[in-house]
């Protein structure tokens, strides 16, 4: 017989955004009853999230610190004509840790796993088994909305964690190794040394299409590992994905596509960096804002999160312009030159760029000097950008 579950806040989707909101509410509003609804059997899926220390504001560190699985004091980048070590600390979070912390923190009845959602409204969630969740407010955190509302390129990747039979000599993350052969757009390999005999290797592409050939990328990863001289004992885990890189689009239509008048967070809200596709810093800000809200009704949560997402969209036109220049002004095999030039700039500028906090001076510096793309194509790309 169908059951109606009642709570203050229903969170639909147990990924990074939904998990962080649940943790933040439980920590700061223990009197607020929640339901975290997820279609799979675990929170967070199969993911690895990484971020720079400068991505996270001091007032939000309380929320992210317990989730950190690994940390380093700096990172490396490598290009055909330039290599550099940057001192900005770098951290990684494993989805297993998010799942563990959510289970430890939330009351048992707050978790609703393996539950398929049919529909959401500002105050209710309808489940496939006939049950309903009725709440003061609902927040939908399920993946992207209708991406056709946005003008996009794609960042696609496949990563494998290797257990090695012998140690490696990589002292810190290699966030971009663009010395590899350039294929299918801008290509780089990303390496995280988790331990002396544990290495995560990811093959990444800034590509014009979103097709991910896992077998092909896996073979390229194996080639890279063999060329590095690492002796593989086994592959511990694998993950792949495709992230949107935004050049323009209609924010309001994208927001409505994810559920009209329903509060949203994460990718569904458009809360991600237009160039990198990464959503962790925005997910932290959204979770903190919800936890601090005095009103958790559906209307209030919608207005709060819509306002946050709209403000972010309006402030990030510069990054969408850079995405347009990368995809529309540079030949695919030459896109690496834009990133190589970028990584010759001031370390503070680079940190602020990834945090989405570039100053006016930063923006002028990025766009000044001799561009690594034809000026005519750059102008055409900017003029052709849709918002």
C-alpha positions as CSV (number, residue, x, y, z in Angstrom):
1,X,0.0,0.0,0.0
2,X,1.5,3.4,-0.9
3,X,3.0,5.4,2.0
4,X,3.3,9.1,2.4
5,X,6.6,10.3,4.0
6,X,6.6,13.7,5.6
7,X,9.6,16.0,6.2
8,X,10.8,19.6,6.2
9,X,13.2,19.3,3.2
10,X,13.2,16.6,0.5
11,X,16.5,16.4,-1.5
12,X,16.2,14.5,-4.8
13,X,19.5,13.0,-6.0
14,X,22.3,11.8,-3.7
15,X,25.3,13.0,-5.7
16,X,27.7,15.6,-4.6
17,X,25.3,18.5,-4.5
18,X,22.5,16.6,-2.7
19,X,24.9,14.9,-0.3
20,X,26.4,18.3,0.7
21,X,23.0,19.9,1.3
22,X,22.0,16.9,3.4
23,X,25.2,17.1,5.5
24,X,25.0,20.9,5.9
25,X,21.3,20.8,7.0
26,X,22.0,18.0,9.5
27,X,25.0,19.8,10.9
28,X,23.5,23.3,11.2
29,X,19.8,22.5,11.5
30,X,19.5,19.3,13.4
31,X,15.8,20.1,14.0
32,X,15.1,20.1,10.3
33,X,13.9,16.7,9.1
34,X,15.1,15.7,5.7
35,X,14.7,12.9,3.2
36,X,17.6,12.3,0.8
37,X,16.2,10.3,-2.2
38,X,18.6,8.4,-4.5
39,X,17.9,5.9,-7.2
40,X,21.0,3.8,-6.6
41,X,22.1,1.9,-3.5
42,X,24.8,4.4,-2.5
43,X,25.4,8.1,-2.2
44,X,27.9,9.7,-4.5
45,X,28.0,7.1,-7.2
46,X,31.4,6.2,-8.6
47,X,33.3,9.5,-8.6
48,X,36.5,11.3,-7.7
49,X,36.1,15.0,-7.0
50,X,39.2,17.2,-6.8
51,X,39.7,20.8,-6.0
52,X,42.3,23.5,-5.2
53,X,42.5,25.0,-1.7
54,X,41.7,28.4,-3.2
55,X,38.4,27.1,-4.6
56,X,36.9,26.9,-1.1
57,X,36.1,30.0,1.0
58,X,37.2,29.8,4.6
59,X,33.7,29.9,5.9
60,X,32.8,26.7,4.0
61,X,35.8,24.6,5.0
62,X,33.9,23.0,7.9
63,X,31.7,21.2,5.4
64,X,34.3,19.9,3.0
65,X,37.2,19.1,5.4
66,X,35.6,15.8,6.7
67,X,35.2,14.5,3.2
68,X,38.8,14.9,2.0
69,X,40.5,11.6,1.1
70,X,43.9,12.9,-0.1
71,X,45.8,16.1,-0.1
72,X,49.0,17.6,-1.6
73,X,50.9,20.8,-1.1
74,X,51.1,21.6,-4.8
75,X,50.7,20.3,-8.3
76,X,52.5,20.1,-11.7
77,X,51.6,21.0,-15.3
78,X,53.5,20.1,-18.4
79,X,53.2,21.3,-22.0
80,X,55.5,20.9,-25.1
81,X,57.3,24.1,-24.3
82,X,56.6,24.8,-20.7
83,X,56.5,22.9,-17.4
84,X,55.7,24.3,-13.9
85,X,55.1,23.4,-10.3
86,X,52.4,25.5,-8.5
87,X,52.2,25.6,-4.7
88,X,48.4,25.8,-4.4
89,X,47.3,22.8,-2.2
90,X,45.2,20.2,-4.0
91,X,42.7,17.8,-2.6
92,X,40.6,14.8,-3.7
93,X,37.4,13.3,-2.4
94,X,36.3,9.7,-3.1
95,X,32.6,9.0,-3.4
96,X,33.0,6.2,-0.9
97,X,33.9,8.8,1.7
98,X,30.8,10.9,0.9
99,X,28.6,7.8,1.2
100,X,30.2,6.8,4.5
101,X,29.9,10.3,6.0
102,X,26.2,10.7,4.9
103,X,25.3,7.4,6.4
104,X,27.1,8.2,9.7
105,X,25.6,11.7,9.9
106,X,22.0,11.4,8.8
107,X,19.3,9.6,10.8
108,X,18.5,6.2,9.3
109,X,15.1,7.2,8.1
110,X,16.5,10.2,6.3
111,X,18.0,8.0,3.6
112,X,15.8,6.7,0.9
113,X,18.0,4.6,-1.4
114,X,17.1,2.6,-4.5
115,X,14.0,4.8,-5.0
116,X,13.1,5.9,-8.5
117,X,11.5,9.3,-8.8
118,X,8.7,10.0,-11.3
119,X,7.9,13.6,-10.6
120,X,8.8,16.6,-8.4
121,X,7.0,19.8,-7.4
122,X,7.9,22.5,-5.0
123,X,6.5,20.5,-2.1
124,X,6.2,16.9,-3.1
125,X,8.1,14.0,-4.7
126,X,6.2,11.1,-6.4
127,X,8.0,7.8,-6.4
128,X,7.7,4.9,-8.9
129,X,6.4,2.5,-6.3
130,X,3.5,4.8,-5.5
131,X,4.9,6.3,-2.4
132,X,5.0,10.1,-1.9
133,X,7.3,12.4,0.0
134,X,5.6,15.6,1.1
135,X,7.8,18.4,2.4
136,X,7.9,22.1,3.2
137,X,10.3,22.4,0.3
138,X,11.9,20.1,-2.4
139,X,15.4,20.6,-3.9
140,X,16.1,18.7,-7.1
141,X,19.8,17.7,-7.5
142,X,19.5,15.1,-10.3
143,X,22.1,15.6,-13.0
144,X,21.8,18.2,-15.8
145,X,18.6,19.7,-17.1
146,X,18.0,20.1,-20.9
147,X,21.5,20.9,-22.1
148,X,20.1,21.8,-25.6
149,X,19.3,25.2,-24.0
150,X,23.0,25.9,-23.8
151,X,25.8,26.4,-26.4
152,X,28.3,23.8,-25.4
153,X,31.6,22.1,-26.0
154,X,32.5,19.0,-24.0
155,X,35.1,17.8,-21.6
156,X,35.1,14.0,-21.7
157,X,37.3,11.7,-19.7
158,X,38.1,8.2,-18.6
159,X,40.1,7.5,-15.4
160,X,41.6,4.3,-13.9
161,X,43.1,3.8,-10.5
162,X,46.0,1.4,-10.6
163,X,47.5,-0.7,-7.9
164,X,51.2,-1.0,-8.8
165,X,53.5,-3.9,-8.0
166,X,56.4,-1.5,-7.6
167,X,56.6,2.1,-6.4
168,X,56.4,5.2,-8.7
169,X,58.4,8.4,-8.3
170,X,55.6,11.0,-8.8
171,X,55.7,13.4,-5.9
172,X,52.5,15.3,-6.4
173,X,49.5,15.6,-8.8
174,X,50.2,16.1,-12.5
175,X,47.0,18.0,-13.2
176,X,47.8,18.5,-16.9
177,X,50.3,16.6,-19.0
178,X,49.7,18.0,-22.4
179,X,52.9,16.6,-23.8
180,X,50.9,13.7,-25.1
181,X,49.8,13.4,-28.7
182,X,46.9,15.8,-29.3
183,X,43.8,14.0,-30.5
184,X,40.1,14.9,-30.6
185,X,40.6,18.5,-29.5
186,X,42.7,19.5,-26.5
187,X,44.0,16.4,-24.8
188,X,45.9,16.0,-21.6
189,X,46.6,13.2,-19.0
190,X,45.9,13.7,-15.3
191,X,47.7,11.8,-12.6
192,X,47.1,11.5,-8.9
193,X,49.6,9.7,-6.7
194,X,47.4,8.3,-3.9
195,X,50.2,6.3,-2.4
196,X,53.6,4.8,-3.3
197,X,51.9,1.9,-5.2
198,X,48.6,3.6,-6.1
199,X,48.1,5.9,-9.1
200,X,45.1,7.4,-10.7
201,X,45.4,8.2,-14.4
202,X,42.8,10.0,-16.4
203,X,42.8,10.7,-20.2
204,X,40.8,14.0,-20.8
205,X,39.7,15.8,-24.0
206,X,38.2,19.2,-24.7
207,X,36.2,17.9,-27.6
208,X,33.6,19.2,-30.1
209,X,31.4,16.1,-29.5
210,X,30.3,14.2,-26.4
211,X,30.9,10.7,-27.6
212,X,33.1,8.8,-25.1
213,X,34.9,5.7,-26.6
214,X,35.9,4.0,-23.3
215,X,37.8,1.2,-25.0
216,X,39.9,3.7,-27.0
217,X,40.6,5.9,-24.0
218,X,41.4,2.9,-21.9
219,X,44.0,1.7,-24.4
220,X,45.6,5.2,-24.4
221,X,45.8,5.2,-20.6
222,X,47.5,1.8,-20.7
223,X,50.0,3.2,-23.2
224,X,50.7,6.1,-21.0
225,X,51.2,3.9,-17.9
226,X,53.5,1.6,-19.8
227,X,55.5,4.5,-21.2
228,X,55.9,5.9,-17.6
229,X,57.5,2.6,-16.5
230,X,54.8,1.8,-13.9
231,X,54.3,-1.9,-13.2
232,X,50.6,-2.6,-12.9
233,X,49.3,-5.3,-10.5
234,X,45.6,-4.6,-11.2
235,X,43.0,-1.9,-12.0
236,X,41.2,-1.1,-8.8
237,X,38.5,1.1,-10.2
238,X,37.4,3.0,-13.4
239,X,35.2,6.0,-14.0
240,X,34.3,8.0,-17.1
241,X,32.1,11.0,-17.8
242,X,31.3,13.9,-20.0
243,X,31.1,17.5,-18.7
244,X,29.5,20.5,-20.4
245,X,31.8,23.4,-21.3
246,X,29.6,26.4,-21.7
247,X,30.0,29.1,-24.4
248,X,26.5,30.6,-24.1
249,X,22.8,29.8,-24.0
250,X,19.6,30.8,-22.2
251,X,20.0,30.4,-18.5
252,X,16.3,30.9,-17.6
253,X,15.1,28.3,-20.1
254,X,17.8,25.9,-18.8
255,X,16.5,26.5,-15.3
256,X,12.9,25.9,-16.2
257,X,13.8,22.7,-18.1
258,X,14.9,21.2,-14.8
259,X,11.5,21.7,-13.2
260,X,9.5,25.0,-13.3
261,X,9.3,26.6,-9.9
262,X,11.2,23.8,-8.3
263,X,14.4,24.5,-6.3
264,X,17.5,23.0,-7.9
265,X,21.2,22.6,-7.1
266,X,24.3,21.2,-8.8
267,X,24.4,20.6,-12.5
268,X,20.6,20.8,-12.7
269,X,20.8,24.4,-11.5
270,X,23.6,25.4,-13.9
271,X,25.9,25.7,-10.9
272,X,29.2,24.7,-12.5
273,X,32.3,26.4,-13.9
274,X,31.7,27.3,-17.6
275,X,35.3,26.3,-18.6
276,X,36.1,23.3,-16.5
277,X,32.6,21.9,-15.9
278,X,33.5,21.4,-12.2
279,X,30.7,21.9,-9.7
280,X,32.2,21.3,-6.2
281,X,32.8,25.0,-5.2
282,X,29.3,25.9,-6.3
283,X,27.8,22.9,-4.5
284,X,29.5,24.0,-1.3
285,X,28.1,27.5,-1.6
286,X,24.6,26.2,-2.3
287,X,24.7,23.8,0.6
288,X,25.8,26.5,3.0
289,X,23.1,28.9,1.7
290,X,20.4,26.3,2.2
291,X,21.6,25.5,5.7
292,X,21.6,29.2,6.7
293,X,18.1,29.8,5.2
294,X,15.4,30.8,7.7
295,X,12.6,29.6,5.4
296,X,12.8,26.2,3.8
297,X,9.4,26.3,2.0
298,X,9.4,25.4,-1.6
299,X,8.9,29.0,-2.8
300,X,11.7,30.3,-0.6
301,X,14.2,27.6,-1.6
302,X,13.4,28.1,-5.2
303,X,14.0,31.9,-5.0
304,X,17.2,31.3,-2.9
305,X,18.8,28.8,-5.3
306,X,17.5,30.5,-8.5
307,X,19.0,33.8,-7.3
308,X,22.3,32.1,-6.5
309,X,22.5,30.4,-9.9
310,X,21.3,33.4,-11.9
311,X,23.9,35.6,-10.1
312,X,26.6,33.1,-11.0
313,X,25.6,32.9,-14.6
314,X,25.6,36.7,-14.9
315,X,29.0,37.0,-13.4
316,X,30.6,34.4,-15.6
317,X,30.3,35.8,-19.0
318,X,34.1,36.1,-19.2
319,X,34.5,32.4,-18.7
320,X,32.0,31.6,-21.4
321,X,33.9,33.9,-23.7
322,X,37.1,32.0,-23.0
323,X,35.2,28.7,-23.8
324,X,34.1,30.2,-27.1
325,X,37.6,31.2,-28.0
326,X,38.9,27.7,-27.1
327,X,36.3,25.9,-29.2
328,X,35.6,28.3,-32.0
329,X,38.9,30.2,-32.5
330,X,41.5,27.5,-32.1
331,X,42.0,24.5,-34.3
332,X,41.4,21.3,-32.3
333,X,45.1,20.2,-32.5
334,X,46.3,23.6,-31.5
335,X,44.1,24.3,-28.5
336,X,46.9,23.3,-26.1
337,X,48.7,26.5,-26.9
338,X,45.9,28.5,-25.2
339,X,46.4,26.5,-22.0
340,X,50.2,26.6,-22.2
341,X,50.1,30.4,-22.4
342,X,47.6,30.5,-19.5
343,X,49.9,28.5,-17.3
344,X,52.7,31.0,-17.8
345,X,50.7,33.6,-16.0
346,X,50.7,34.6,-12.3
347,X,49.9,31.8,-9.9
348,X,47.4,33.9,-8.0
349,X,45.6,34.6,-11.3
350,X,45.4,30.9,-12.1
351,X,44.0,30.1,-8.7
352,X,41.3,32.8,-8.9
353,X,40.4,31.5,-12.4
354,X,39.6,28.0,-11.2
355,X,37.7,29.4,-8.2
356,X,35.6,31.5,-10.6
357,X,36.8,34.7,-8.9
358,X,38.9,36.4,-11.6
359,X,39.4,40.1,-10.9
360,X,39.1,42.8,-13.6
361,X,42.9,42.9,-13.8
362,X,43.0,39.1,-14.2
363,X,40.6,39.3,-17.1
364,X,42.5,42.0,-18.8
365,X,45.8,40.1,-18.3
366,X,44.3,36.8,-19.8
367,X,43.1,38.6,-22.9
368,X,46.1,40.9,-23.4
369,X,49.3,40.3,-25.4
370,X,49.7,38.2,-28.5
371,X,46.8,35.7,-28.5
372,X,47.6,32.0,-29.2
373,X,44.7,32.0,-31.7
374,X,44.2,34.0,-34.9
375,X,42.7,37.4,-34.0
376,X,40.1,37.2,-36.7
377,X,38.8,33.9,-35.4
378,X,38.9,35.1,-31.8
379,X,36.7,38.1,-32.7
380,X,34.3,36.0,-34.7
381,X,34.0,33.5,-31.8
382,X,33.2,36.2,-29.3
383,X,30.7,37.9,-31.6
384,X,29.0,34.6,-32.4
385,X,28.7,33.6,-28.7
386,X,25.1,33.4,-27.5
387,X,25.0,35.4,-24.3
